[in-house]
């Protein structure tokens, strides 16, 4: 789940109490200390109760991140430092268009997620690289 693991798999997450009226869920991970987008996952069904490690739910897709990849890139601060990583689950009132994919600039995708969101849940996790 970090750059120190050769697999660097996306984390498994559980969630509950998705608001009524949610048409789609989106999941993001941003390094709060350097403002880099590590992960953008779109198209999660509102009926989902979580995701498994290194797994996409049917219909979900990953969008371009700040590392030029449409995938998860785990925490990777410089050796000896700690960064804070914010995972946010967004409840969207309308689905993200399929045009938001592996070619859309990440900041634009995140901006559009936030524009469509009417609720969110946040988890901030520190990671220290030895």
BELZIQUI-V401837 format. One record per residue. N is the residue number from 0. PHI is phi in radians with two decimals (NA if undefined). PSI is psi in radians with two decimals (NA if undefined). BURIAL is # if it has 16 or more other ideal C-beta (glycine too) atoms within 10 Angstrom, else .. Layout:
n=<N;N>
phi=<PHI;PHI>
psi=<PSI;PSI>
burial=<BURIAL;BURIAL>
This chain:
n=<0;1;2;3;4;5;6;7;8;9;10;11;12;13;14;15;16;17;18;19;20;21;22;23;24;25;26;27;28;29;30;31;32;33;34;35;36;37;38;39;40;41;42;43;44;45;46;47;48;49;50;51;52;53;54;55;56;57;58;59;60;61;62;63;64;65;66;67;68;69;70;71;72;73;74;75;76;77;78;79;80;81;82;83;84;85;86;87;88;89;90;91;92;93;94;95;96;97;98;99;100;101;102;103;104;105;106;107;108;109;110;111;112;113;114;115;116;117;118;119;120;121;122;123;124;125;126;127;128;129>
phi=<NA;-2.34;-1.20;-1.40;-1.76;-1.02;-1.50;0.78;-1.32;-1.15;-1.34;-1.45;-2.43;-1.96;-2.55;-2.59;1.04;-1.12;-1.09;-1.03;1.66;-1.23;-1.70;-2.85;-1.94;-2.29;-2.23;-2.31;-2.38;-2.23;-1.35;-1.23;-1.49;-2.17;0.99;-1.87;-1.50;-1.64;-2.78;-2.35;-2.07;-2.08;1.35;-1.27;-1.21;-1.15;-1.44;-1.17;-2.00;2.66;-2.34;-1.57;-0.94;0.93;-2.55;-1.83;-1.24;-0.95;1.58;-1.42;-2.60;-1.83;-1.81;-1.02;-1.81;-1.27;-1.80;1.38;-2.25;-1.68;-2.83;-1.48;-2.14;-1.22;-0.91;-2.76;-1.21;-1.02;-0.92;1.45;-2.08;-2.03;-2.12;-1.83;-2.01;-1.80;-1.65;-2.25;-1.79;-1.87;-1.67;-1.80;-1.42;-2.59;-1.12;-1.31;-1.09;-1.17;-1.19;-1.48;-2.60;-1.34;-2.15;-1.39;-0.95;-0.99;-1.09;-1.20;-1.10;-1.09;-1.06;-1.23;-1.03;-1.11;-1.16;-1.54;-1.38;-2.12;-2.78;-2.70;-2.28;-2.19;-2.30;-1.91;-2.20;-1.44;-2.40;-1.88;-1.64;-1.45>
psi=<-0.01;2.99;-0.23;-0.20;2.18;-0.40;-0.58;0.89;2.60;2.62;2.71;2.47;2.53;2.49;2.75;3.02;0.76;2.28;2.53;2.44;-0.06;2.24;-0.43;2.67;2.59;2.56;2.33;2.72;2.15;2.35;1.94;-0.37;-0.50;0.09;0.80;2.35;2.03;-0.42;2.34;1.99;2.22;2.86;0.32;2.33;2.52;-0.28;-0.11;2.56;0.19;-3.10;2.64;2.77;2.29;0.85;2.41;2.32;2.69;2.28;-0.28;2.73;2.73;2.41;2.91;2.32;-3.12;-0.02;0.16;0.36;2.57;1.21;-3.12;2.29;1.97;2.96;2.43;1.04;2.89;2.63;2.36;0.02;2.84;2.33;2.73;2.29;2.17;2.02;2.23;2.25;2.13;2.36;2.10;2.44;-0.24;2.55;2.69;2.38;2.60;-0.22;-0.30;1.83;-2.56;0.15;-0.18;2.33;2.33;-0.71;-0.62;-0.72;-0.81;-0.71;-0.74;-0.62;-0.85;-0.61;-0.62;-0.21;2.46;-0.07;2.73;2.79;2.43;2.44;2.15;2.22;2.18;2.58;2.19;2.20;2.20;NA>
burial=<#;#;.;.;.;.;.;#;.;#;#;.;.;.;#;.;.;#;.;.;.;#;.;#;#;#;#;#;#;#;#;.;.;.;.;#;#;#;#;#;#;#;#;#;.;.;.;#;.;.;#;.;.;.;.;.;#;.;.;#;#;#;#;#;#;#;.;.;.;#;#;#;#;#;#;#;#;.;.;.;.;.;#;.;#;.;#;#;#;#;#;#;.;.;#;#;.;.;.;#;#;.;.;#;.;#;.;.;#;#;.;#;#;.;.;#;#;.;.;#;.;.;.;.;.;.;#;.;.;.>
